[in-house]
Amino acid sequence: MNKNKYCIFDFETSGLSPDSCRVIEVGAVIIEDNQIIDEFSELMNPGHRIPYEISKLTGITNLMLKGKPKPEKIITKFHKFIGDLPLVAHNVSFDSKFLQAELKRINISSLPNPCICTLLLARRLILSSPNFQLGTLINYLKMDLADDHQKHRALDDVLATVQLWTYLEKELKEKTGLDDIPVELYLRVMKKSKKNVPNLLDKIYAGEVKI
């Protein structure tokens, strides 16, 4: 596994429960040394009508999904796309639960990939943002999005997350003095309480803690 290679992904879904709802759109990129080297974007038909509230939020309509492949077909392709790469998402617990549910439907019982959450990392490394929604963070950090960016469309949210991920990586490098941030450190920072993260990073910088 290349330590500087990650898959950043996002799902749009037909509802909030992975047991009764399905993925309707996936967007993902593979980044290596912070450069996008591959991209994956697909709509899929969940086999049931999506609620008005979901269409209003995402802009994805039932008409757009008519004739699209079933999730099983797209998730099979997506599983091959991600391989064994660490997975990064904003609120990764939501997306990973849906991914696990969809994988079970194609008889894949586990998701061994490390899962890294930019939401949890941002809460620990960005101290004064009004909130930690993706759009708020992008605005707070004054990052530029494409003119045709659509909030709550999978690939567009992924491209925003790439910018946030790059910022968070830079912050960790500056605070630890490390040239490369290992997956283990991202996971460790995510699990630490916000008040204990500065002490951890200071000790890594001083060489008192090894990762």
Secondary structure, 3 states (H helix, E strand, C coil): CCCCEEEEEEEEECCCCCCCCCEEEEEEEEEECCEEEEEEEEECCCCCCCCHHHHHHHCCCHHHHCCCCCHHHHHHHHHHHHCCCCEEECCHHHHHHHHHHHHHHCCCCCCCCCEEEHHHHHHHHCCCCCCCCHHHHHHHCCCCCCCCCCCCCHHHHHHHHHHHHHHHHHHHHHHHCCCCCCHHHHHHHHHCCHHHHHHHHHHHHCCCCCC
